[in-house]
Amino acid sequence: MISYCPLCGNLMFLQQGSGRMQLTCNVCPIVQPIKQTITSRTFYKLKEIDEVLGGAEAWKNVDNTEERCPKCAHPRAYFMQIQTRSADEPMTTFYRCCSVECGHNWRD
């Protein structure tokens, strides 16, 4: 709960005063004693993370090669090459296991 001063509209601050907690305005002489427990909880929606490699749609029309999966040892994997660093650096090769049950991603 956020309280605002009824006179000037500024934010009221929590302050210890005369043995109890109170809301005070830093501009006006307004003081509001707190008579009940104040709690507030806000749950923010987490930002959805975008798929770096374009999601499942990006892997639909890629080639496969003889590359062993480090997770399930399947002998073939799909691959995609992307320029992730500057132009004078080599391209990064990303792999996805061809096994339907595994689908493990890794890079080389």
N, CA, C and O atoms as a MOPAC input file, in Angstrom:
PM7 MOZYME 1SCF
protein

 N      0.83500 1    -1.17300 1     0.00000 1
 C      0.00000 1     0.00000 1     0.00000 1
 C      0.88200 1     1.23900 1     0.00000 1
 O      1.79600 1     1.34300 1     0.81800 1
 N      0.63300 1     2.15100 1    -0.87400 1
 C      1.36100 1     3.41500 1    -0.93800 1
 C      0.38500 1     4.51500 1    -0.55700 1
 O     -0.70600 1     4.61500 1    -1.11900 1
 N      0.78900 1     5.34000 1     0.40300 1
 C     -0.06500 1     6.45000 1     0.83600 1
 C      0.51600 1     7.76600 1     0.35100 1
 O      1.73100 1     7.96500 1     0.34200 1
 N     -0.36200 1     8.64400 1    -0.04500 1
 C      0.02400 1     9.97300 1    -0.49000 1
 C     -0.59000 1    11.01100 1     0.43900 1
 O     -1.66500 1    10.79700 1     0.99800 1
 N      0.08800 1    12.12300 1     0.59700 1
 C     -0.37100 1    13.21400 1     1.45200 1
 C     -1.67000 1    13.80400 1     0.88600 1
 O     -1.74100 1    14.09900 1    -0.30700 1
 N     -2.69800 1    13.97800 1     1.72900 1
 C     -3.96000 1    14.53100 1     1.23000 1
 C     -3.86500 1    16.01800 1     0.87600 1
 O     -4.71700 1    16.52300 1     0.14500 1
 N     -2.84600 1    16.73200 1     1.37900 1
 C     -2.70700 1    18.16700 1     1.08500 1
 C     -1.86300 1    18.43300 1    -0.16000 1
 O     -2.30000 1    19.13300 1    -1.07400 1
 N     -0.64100 1    17.86700 1    -0.19200 1
 C      0.26800 1    18.20000 1    -1.29600 1
 C      0.42500 1    17.07700 1    -2.32100 1
 O      0.92800 1    17.32400 1    -3.41700 1
 N      0.01400 1    15.86100 1    -2.00000 1
 C      0.10000 1    14.76000 1    -2.95300 1
 C      1.44500 1    14.04900 1    -2.97100 1
 O      1.64100 1    13.14600 1    -3.78400 1
 N      2.38900 1    14.42900 1    -2.09200 1
 C      3.68400 1    13.74500 1    -2.02600 1
 C      3.54500 1    12.40000 1    -1.33100 1
 O      2.55600 1    12.13700 1    -0.64700 1
 N      4.54300 1    11.56100 1    -1.51500 1
 C      4.57300 1    10.23700 1    -0.92200 1
 C      4.74600 1    10.34800 1     0.58800 1
 O      5.57600 1    11.12300 1     1.06400 1
 N      3.96300 1     9.57200 1     1.34700 1
 C      4.08200 1     9.53500 1     2.80700 1
 C      5.11700 1     8.47700 1     3.17400 1
 O      5.14600 1     7.40200 1     2.57400 1
 N      5.96400 1     8.77300 1     4.15600 1
 C      7.02700 1     7.87500 1     4.57300 1
 C      6.73000 1     7.27700 1     5.92300 1
 O      6.10600 1     7.91600 1     6.77000 1
 N      7.17700 1     6.04300 1     6.13100 1
 C      7.00200 1     5.34600 1     7.38300 1
 C      8.03600 1     5.85800 1     8.37700 1
 O      9.21300 1     5.99800 1     8.04300 1
 N      7.58600 1     6.14100 1     9.61500 1
 C      8.48400 1     6.70300 1    10.60700 1
 C      8.05300 1     6.23300 1    11.98600 1
 O      6.86200 1     6.08700 1    12.25800 1
 N      9.03800 1     5.99400 1    12.86000 1
 C      8.76300 1     5.63300 1    14.25400 1
 C      8.50000 1     6.92500 1    15.01600 1
 O      9.34500 1     7.82000 1    15.02700 1
 N      7.35200 1     7.02900 1    15.64300 1
 C      7.03100 1     8.24500 1    16.37700 1
 C      6.21600 1     7.95600 1    17.61500 1
 O      5.19700 1     7.27100 1    17.53100 1
 N      6.63000 1     8.44900 1    18.74400 1
 C      5.96200 1     8.31700 1    20.04800 1
 C      5.54800 1     6.87600 1    20.35700 1
 O      4.42100 1     6.62300 1    20.78300 1
 N      6.47400 1     5.93600 1    20.13800 1
 C      6.22400 1     4.54700 1    20.48400 1
 C      5.45900 1     3.72900 1    19.46300 1
 O      5.29800 1     2.52300 1    19.65300 1
 N      4.98700 1     4.32600 1    18.40400 1
 C      4.26600 1     3.57200 1    17.37500 1
 C      4.66400 1     4.08000 1    15.98900 1
 O      5.24300 1     5.15700 1    15.84200 1
 N      4.34300 1     3.28600 1    14.99700 1
 C      4.68000 1     3.63900 1    13.62400 1
 C      3.63500 1     4.60200 1    13.07100 1
 O      2.45200 1     4.51900 1    13.40400 1
 N      4.09500 1     5.51700 1    12.22000 1
 C      3.18400 1     6.49500 1    11.62000 1
 C      3.66700 1     6.85800 1    10.22300 1
 O      4.84000 1     6.69000 1     9.89200 1
 N      2.75100 1     7.35100 1     9.41900 1
 C      3.08300 1     7.86100 1     8.09600 1
 C      3.21500 1     9.37100 1     8.19200 1
 O      2.34500 1    10.04500 1     8.74300 1
 N      4.32100 1     9.90400 1     7.64700 1
 C      4.54400 1    11.34700 1     7.70600 1
 C      4.86900 1    11.87200 1     6.32400 1
 O      5.43400 1    11.16600 1     5.48900 1
 N      4.50400 1    13.12300 1     6.09700 1
 C      4.82800 1    13.81000 1     4.84900 1
 C      6.06700 1    14.65400 1     5.09900 1
 O      6.15200 1    15.32600 1     6.12700 1
 N      7.02700 1    14.63500 1     4.18500 1
 C      8.25300 1    15.41800 1     4.34000 1
 C      8.03800 1    16.89100 1     4.01800 1
 O      8.88000 1    17.71700 1     4.36900 1
 N      6.94500 1    17.24300 1     3.36600 1
 C      6.68800 1    18.62700 1     2.96800 1
 C      5.69400 1    19.28600 1     3.91600 1
 O      5.93300 1    20.40000 1     4.38200 1
 N      4.59100 1    18.61900 1     4.20600 1
 C      3.51800 1    19.17100 1     5.04400 1
 C      3.64500 1    18.63300 1     6.47600 1
 O      4.35800 1    17.65500 1     6.70200 1
 N      2.98000 1    19.24400 1     7.41700 1
 C      3.00900 1    18.73200 1     8.79800 1
 C      1.97900 1    17.62200 1     9.04000 1
 O      1.50300 1    17.47900 1    10.16700 1
 N      1.62300 1    16.84100 1     8.02900 1
 C      0.62100 1    15.78600 1     8.14300 1
 C      1.25800 1    14.53600 1     8.74800 1
 O      2.31500 1    14.09100 1     8.30100 1
 N      0.60800 1    13.97900 1     9.76200 1
 C      1.03300 1    12.72800 1    10.39100 1
 C     -0.20300 1    11.84300 1    10.51200 1
 O     -1.23300 1    12.26900 1    11.03400 1
 N     -0.09100 1    10.58800 1    10.01800 1
 C     -1.19300 1     9.63300 1    10.12300 1
 C     -0.71500 1     8.43400 1    10.91800 1
 O      0.14600 1     7.69300 1    10.44300 1
 N     -1.25100 1     8.21700 1    12.12500 1
 C     -0.84200 1     7.03400 1    12.88900 1
 C     -1.35500 1     5.75900 1    12.21700 1
 O     -2.44100 1     5.74400 1    11.63800 1
 N     -0.56800 1     4.70300 1    12.30000 1
 C     -0.94200 1     3.41300 1    11.71900 1
 C     -1.63300 1     2.61300 1    12.81500 1
 O     -1.02700 1     2.33700 1    13.85000 1
 N     -2.88100 1     2.24000 1    12.60500 1
 C     -3.68600 1     1.55900 1    13.60700 1
 C     -3.84000 1     0.07000 1    13.33600 1
 O     -4.27300 1    -0.67400 1    14.21500 1
 N     -3.49000 1    -0.38000 1    12.12200 1
 C     -3.61700 1    -1.79200 1    11.79200 1
 C     -2.38200 1    -2.25400 1    11.03900 1
 O     -1.60200 1    -1.43600 1    10.55400 1
 N     -2.20900 1    -3.53800 1    10.94300 1
 C     -1.07900 1    -4.11200 1    10.22600 1
 C     -1.25500 1    -3.88000 1     8.73200 1
 O     -2.31400 1    -4.15500 1     8.16900 1
 N     -0.21300 1    -3.37600 1     8.10400 1
 C     -0.24700 1    -3.11000 1     6.66600 1
 C      0.69900 1    -4.08800 1     5.98700 1
 O      1.89300 1    -4.11700 1     6.28400 1
 N      0.16800 1    -4.87600 1     5.08800 1
 C      0.99900 1    -5.77500 1     4.28900 1
 C      0.59200 1    -5.64000 1     2.83500 1
 O     -0.56900 1    -5.39300 1     2.51000 1
 N      1.55800 1    -5.80400 1     1.98800 1
 C      1.30100 1    -5.73900 1     0.55700 1
 C      2.26500 1    -6.67600 1    -0.14600 1
 O      3.45300 1    -6.72000 1     0.17400 1
 N      1.75000 1    -7.41500 1    -1.09500 1
 C      2.58300 1    -8.34500 1    -1.83700 1
 C      2.25400 1    -8.20300 1    -3.31400 1
 O      1.08700 1    -8.24400 1    -3.70300 1
 N      3.27100 1    -8.03700 1    -4.12900 1
 C      3.08100 1    -7.90200 1    -5.56400 1
 C      3.86200 1    -9.00200 1    -6.27100 1
 O      5.06000 1    -9.16000 1    -6.03800 1
 N      3.19900 1    -9.75300 1    -7.12200 1
 C      3.84800 1   -10.79200 1    -7.90100 1
 C      3.95600 1   -10.29400 1    -9.33800 1
 O      2.94500 1   -10.08800 1   -10.00900 1
 N      5.16500 1   -10.10500 1    -9.79600 1
 C      5.40400 1    -9.59900 1   -11.13500 1
 C      5.43600 1   -10.74500 1   -12.14100 1
 O      5.88700 1   -11.84600 1   -11.82600 1
 N      4.96300 1   -10.48200 1   -13.33100 1
 C      5.01700 1   -11.46600 1   -14.39900 1
 C      6.45400 1   -11.50400 1   -14.92600 1
 O      7.02500 1   -10.47000 1   -15.27300 1
 N      7.01800 1   -12.68800 1   -14.98000 1
 C      8.37900 1   -12.83100 1   -15.46000 1
 C      8.42800 1   -12.66200 1   -16.97100 1
 O      7.51500 1   -13.06900 1   -17.69000 1
 N      9.49200 1   -12.06600 1   -17.42700 1
 C      9.66800 1   -11.85700 1   -18.85300 1
 C      9.92200 1   -13.19900 1   -19.53400 1
 O     10.70900 1   -14.01300 1   -19.05100 1
 N      9.25700 1   -13.41500 1   -20.64300 1
 C      9.46000 1   -14.64800 1   -21.39200 1
 C     10.77600 1   -14.55200 1   -22.14800 1
 O     11.09300 1   -13.52800 1   -22.75400 1
 N     11.53300 1   -15.63700 1   -22.10000 1
 C     12.83600 1   -15.66800 1   -22.75800 1
 C     12.65900 1   -16.13200 1   -24.18700 1
 O     12.03600 1   -17.16100 1   -24.44500 1
 N     13.21000 1   -15.36900 1   -25.11400 1
 C     13.14500 1   -15.73600 1   -26.52700 1
 C     14.14700 1   -16.84900 1   -26.80900 1
 O     15.22300 1   -16.90300 1   -26.21300 1
 N     13.78300 1   -17.71300 1   -27.70400 1
 C     14.68000 1   -18.77900 1   -28.12900 1
 C     15.81400 1   -18.16000 1   -28.94600 1
 O     15.56500 1   -17.48600 1   -29.94500 1
 N     17.03900 1   -18.38600 1   -28.52800 1
 C     18.20000 1   -17.77000 1   -29.17300 1
 C     18.36800 1   -18.25800 1   -30.60800 1
 O     18.72200 1   -17.47900 1   -31.49300 1
 N     18.11700 1   -19.53200 1   -30.83700 1
 C     18.32100 1   -20.10300 1   -32.16500 1
 C     17.06000 1   -20.08700 1   -33.02100 1
 O     17.03700 1   -20.73300 1   -34.06800 1
 N     16.03400 1   -19.39000 1   -32.62500 1
 C     14.83600 1   -19.26400 1   -33.43800 1
 C     13.74600 1   -20.25700 1   -33.11700 1
 O     12.72800 1   -20.26400 1   -33.81000 1
 N     13.89400 1   -21.09400 1   -32.11400 1
 C     12.85400 1   -22.04000 1   -31.72000 1
 C     12.77600 1   -23.24100 1   -32.64400 1
 O     13.67600 1   -23.47800 1   -33.44900 1
 N     11.70100 1   -23.99000 1   -32.52200 1
 C     11.51600 1   -25.21900 1   -33.30400 1
 C     11.36800 1   -24.92300 1   -34.79100 1
 O     11.73700 1   -25.74800 1   -35.62700 1
 N     10.83200 1   -23.75600 1   -35.12600 1
 C     10.62000 1   -23.38000 1   -36.53200 1
 C     11.94800 1   -23.25300 1   -37.29300 1
 O     12.00300 1   -23.56500 1   -38.48300 1
 N     12.99300 1   -22.81200 1   -36.64000 1
 C     14.29200 1   -22.62400 1   -37.29000 1
 C     14.96400 1   -23.95400 1   -37.62800 1
 O     15.79500 1   -24.00800 1   -38.53500 1
 N     14.61700 1   -25.03000 1   -36.91000 1
 C     15.25900 1   -26.32600 1   -37.12500 1
 C     14.51400 1   -27.19000 1   -38.15100 1
 O     14.93900 1   -28.31700 1   -38.40400 1
 N     13.42500 1   -26.70400 1   -38.74800 1
 C     12.62500 1   -27.53800 1   -39.65600 1
 C     13.34800 1   -27.90100 1   -40.95500 1
 O     13.24600 1   -29.04400 1   -41.40100 1
 N     14.06400 1   -26.98300 1   -41.56600 1
 C     14.67100 1   -27.21600 1   -42.87900 1
 C     16.19400 1   -27.22100 1   -42.84000 1
 O     16.83700 1   -26.70900 1   -43.75700 1
 N     16.77500 1   -27.79100 1   -41.79800 1
 C     18.23600 1   -27.83900 1   -41.71200 1
 C     18.73800 1   -29.22000 1   -42.10200 1
 O     17.98800 1   -30.19600 1   -42.07100 1
 N     20.00700 1   -29.29400 1   -42.46600 1
 C     20.62800 1   -30.55300 1   -42.85900 1
 C     21.07500 1   -31.32000 1   -41.62100 1
 O     21.15700 1   -30.76800 1   -40.52400 1
 N     21.37000 1   -32.63500 1   -41.82400 1
 C     21.94000 1   -33.40800 1   -40.72800 1
 C     23.27300 1   -33.99300 1   -41.15700 1
 O     23.57300 1   -34.08800 1   -42.34700 1
 N     24.06100 1   -34.37900 1   -40.17800 1
 C     25.41000 1   -34.87200 1   -40.42800 1
 C     25.74500 1   -35.96400 1   -39.42800 1
 O     24.99100 1   -36.21300 1   -38.48700 1
 N     26.88700 1   -36.61500 1   -39.64100 1
 C     27.34500 1   -37.64400 1   -38.71000 1
 C     28.06700 1   -36.96600 1   -37.55300 1
 O     29.27000 1   -36.71100 1   -37.61800 1
 N     27.33100 1   -36.68500 1   -36.51900 1
 C     27.87900 1   -36.08000 1   -35.29600 1
 C     27.19800 1   -36.78000 1   -34.12800 1
 O     25.97100 1   -36.79400 1   -34.03700 1
 N     27.99500 1   -37.36200 1   -33.23200 1
 C     27.45600 1   -38.14500 1   -32.12000 1
 C     26.95500 1   -37.22400 1   -31.01200 1
 O     27.64500 1   -36.29500 1   -30.59300 1
 N     25.73000 1   -37.50700 1   -30.54700 1
 C     25.12200 1   -36.73300 1   -29.46100 1
 C     25.85100 1   -37.04200 1   -28.14600 1
 O     26.00300 1   -38.21300 1   -27.79800 1
 N     26.30500 1   -36.01800 1   -27.40900 1
 C     27.00600 1   -36.27300 1   -26.14700 1
 C     26.08500 1   -36.77300 1   -25.03900 1
 O     26.56000 1   -37.27500 1   -24.02100 1
 N     24.78300 1   -36.64200 1   -25.22500 1
 C     23.84000 1   -37.05600 1   -24.17900 1
 C     23.36400 1   -38.49200 1   -24.37100 1
 O     23.38700 1   -39.28200 1   -23.42700 1
 N     22.92600 1   -38.84100 1   -25.60100 1
 C     22.35500 1   -40.18300 1   -25.81600 1
 C     23.18300 1   -41.03900 1   -26.78300 1
 O     22.84300 1   -42.19900 1   -27.01100 1
 N     24.24800 1   -40.49700 1   -27.34700 1
 C     25.15800 1   -41.19200 1   -28.27200 1
 C     24.49500 1   -41.55800 1   -29.59600 1
 O     24.96100 1   -42.47400 1   -30.27300 1
 N     23.43100 1   -40.87500 1   -29.98000 1
 C     22.81000 1   -41.07500 1   -31.29100 1
 C     23.83000 1   -40.62900 1   -32.34200 1
 O     24.48300 1   -39.60300 1   -32.15300 1
 N     23.98700 1   -41.38400 1   -33.46100 1
 C     25.06600 1   -41.07900 1   -34.41100 1
 C     24.83500 1   -39.87800 1   -35.32800 1
 O     25.78500 1   -39.42700 1   -35.96800 1
 N     23.61900 1   -39.34200 1   -35.42100 1
 C     23.36300 1   -38.23300 1   -36.34700 1
 C     22.78100 1   -37.04500 1   -35.60200 1
 O     22.11800 1   -37.18700 1   -34.57400 1
 N     23.05500 1   -35.84600 1   -36.16200 1
 C     22.55000 1   -34.61100 1   -35.55500 1
 C     22.26900 1   -33.59300 1   -36.64300 1
 O     22.95800 1   -33.55300 1   -37.66200 1
 N     21.23900 1   -32.75800 1   -36.41900 1
 C     20.98500 1   -31.62600 1   -37.29200 1
 C     22.01300 1   -30.55400 1   -36.95400 1
 O     22.49100 1   -30.48600 1   -35.82100 1
 N     22.35600 1   -29.71600 1   -37.93400 1
 C     23.31100 1   -28.65000 1   -37.63200 1
 C     22.91400 1   -27.35400 1   -38.31300 1
 O     22.23100 1   -27.34400 1   -39.33700 1
 N     23.36500 1   -26.25400 1   -37.70900 1
 C     23.09400 1   -24.90600 1   -38.21400 1
 C     24.32300 1   -24.06100 1   -37.87700 1
 O     24.84700 1   -24.13900 1   -36.76500 1
 N     24.77600 1   -23.26300 1   -38.82400 1
 C     25.92000 1   -22.38700 1   -38.57400 1
 C     25.45400 1   -20.94400 1   -38.51200 1
 O     24.74100 1   -20.46800 1   -39.39600 1
 N     25.86800 1   -20.24900 1   -37.44700 1
 C     25.47600 1   -18.85700 1   -37.22500 1
 C     26.72100 1   -18.04300 1   -36.89100 1
 O     27.59100 1   -18.49200 1   -36.14500 1
 N     26.79200 1   -16.84700 1   -37.45100 1
 C     27.89000 1   -15.93000 1   -37.15600 1
 C     27.58100 1   -15.22600 1   -35.83800 1
 O     26.82200 1   -14.25700 1   -35.82100 1
 N     28.16000 1   -15.70100 1   -34.73300 1
 C     27.86200 1   -15.14200 1   -33.41400 1
 C     28.89000 1   -14.10900 1   -32.97000 1
 O     28.61900 1   -13.31300 1   -32.07100 1
 N     30.06300 1   -14.11400 1   -33.58900 1
 C     31.10300 1   -13.15200 1   -33.22200 1
 C     31.38400 1   -12.24700 1   -34.40800 1
 O     30.60900 1   -12.20200 1   -35.36300 1
 N     32.47500 1   -11.53900 1   -34.34400 1
 C     32.80800 1   -10.60900 1   -35.43000 1
 C     33.09800 1   -11.36800 1   -36.72400 1
 O     33.28600 1   -12.58500 1   -36.70700 1
 N     33.13200 1   -10.65700 1   -37.82400 1
 C     33.26400 1   -11.27300 1   -39.15300 1
 C     34.59800 1   -11.97900 1   -39.35200 1
 O     34.68500 1   -12.90100 1   -40.16300 1
 N     35.63500 1   -11.57200 1   -38.63600 1
 C     36.93200 1   -12.22400 1   -38.82000 1
 C     37.06800 1   -13.51200 1   -37.98900 1
 O     38.09300 1   -14.18800 1   -38.07300 1
 N     36.05500 1   -13.85500 1   -37.19700 1
 C     36.03900 1   -15.09300 1   -36.41400 1
 C     35.24500 1   -16.15300 1   -37.17900 1
 O     34.37100 1   -15.80200 1   -37.97300 1
 N     35.52700 1   -17.43900 1   -36.96000 1
 C     34.76400 1   -18.48000 1   -37.65600 1
 C     33.32900 1   -18.56400 1   -37.13400 1
 O     33.02500 1   -18.11300 1   -36.02900 1
 N     32.46500 1   -19.14600 1   -37.94600 1
 C     31.05700 1   -19.30600 1   -37.57100 1
 C     30.93400 1   -20.36200 1   -36.47300 1
 O     31.76400 1   -21.26600 1   -36.38000 1
 N     29.90300 1   -20.24500 1   -35.64900 1
 C     29.62700 1   -21.22600 1   -34.60100 1
 C     28.63800 1   -22.23900 1   -35.14400 1
 O     27.62300 1   -21.86900 1   -35.73400 1
 N     28.93000 1   -23.51600 1   -34.94600 1
 C     28.05600 1   -24.58500 1   -35.40600 1
 C     27.22700 1   -25.08500 1   -34.22800 1
 O     27.77000 1   -25.49800 1   -33.20300 1
 N     25.91200 1   -25.04400 1   -34.38800 1
 C     24.98800 1   -25.53200 1   -33.37400 1
 C     24.41700 1   -26.85900 1   -33.85300 1
 O     24.09500 1   -27.01500 1   -35.03100 1
 N     24.29200 1   -27.81200 1   -32.93700 1
 C     23.78100 1   -29.13900 1   -33.26000 1
 C     22.53100 1   -29.43400 1   -32.43200 1
 O     22.36700 1   -28.92900 1   -31.32200 1
 N     21.65000 1   -30.27000 1   -33.00600 1
 C     20.49100 1   -30.79900 1   -32.28300 1
 C     20.40600 1   -32.28200 1   -32.62900 1
 O     20.47500 1   -32.65700 1   -33.80000 1
 N     20.26000 1   -33.11000 1   -31.62300 1
 C     20.20900 1   -34.55300 1   -31.80600 1
 C     19.01600 1   -34.93500 1   -32.68500 1
 O     17.91900 1   -34.40200 1   -32.51300 1
 N     19.23200 1   -35.85600 1   -33.62300 1
 C     18.16500 1   -36.32400 1   -34.51100 1
 C     17.18600 1   -37.25400 1   -33.80000 1
 O     16.08100 1   -37.47700 1   -34.29500 1
 N     17.56900 1   -37.79200 1   -32.66400 1
 C     16.68400 1   -38.67300 1   -31.90900 1
 C     15.48900 1   -37.87300 1   -31.39200 1
 O     15.66100 1   -36.82400 1   -30.77200 1
 N     14.28200 1   -38.37000 1   -31.64800 1
 C     13.05400 1   -37.68300 1   -31.24300 1
 C     12.94900 1   -37.62700 1   -29.71800 1
 O     12.47900 1   -36.63100 1   -29.16600 1
 N     13.38000 1   -38.68200 1   -29.03800 1
 C     13.29400 1   -38.73200 1   -27.57600 1
 C     14.28400 1   -37.78100 1   -26.91200 1
 O     14.00300 1   -37.26600 1   -25.82900 1
 N     15.42900 1   -37.53900 1   -27.53300 1
 C     16.49200 1   -36.73700 1   -26.90200 1
 C     16.34400 1   -35.25400 1   -27.23500 1
 O     15.98000 1   -34.46400 1   -26.36500 1
 N     16.62100 1   -34.86300 1   -28.48000 1
 C     16.51200 1   -33.47400 1   -28.89000 1
 C     17.51400 1   -32.55200 1   -28.23500 1
 O     17.28200 1   -31.34500 1   -28.16600 1
 N     18.63000 1   -33.08800 1   -27.74700 1
 C     19.65000 1   -32.31100 1   -27.03400 1
 C     20.33300 1   -31.30000 1   -27.97800 1
 O     20.63600 1   -31.63100 1   -29.12500 1
 N     20.57000 1   -30.08300 1   -27.49900 1
 C     21.27500 1   -29.03800 1   -28.25800 1
 C     22.68200 1   -28.85300 1   -27.70900 1
 O     22.88500 1   -28.89100 1   -26.49600 1
 N     23.64600 1   -28.65600 1   -28.58700 1
 C     25.00000 1   -28.30400 1   -28.17500 1
 C     25.66800 1   -27.55100 1   -29.30400 1
 O     25.13800 1   -27.47700 1   -30.41300 1
 N     26.84200 1   -26.98900 1   -29.01700 1
 C     27.56500 1   -26.24500 1   -30.04100 1
 C     28.99900 1   -26.71400 1   -30.12300 1
 O     29.53000 1   -27.34200 1   -29.20700 1
 N     29.60700 1   -26.39200 1   -31.24400 1
 C     30.99300 1   -26.81000 1   -31.48400 1
 C     31.81600 1   -25.60500 1   -31.81500 1
 O     33.01700 1   -25.72400 1   -32.05400 1

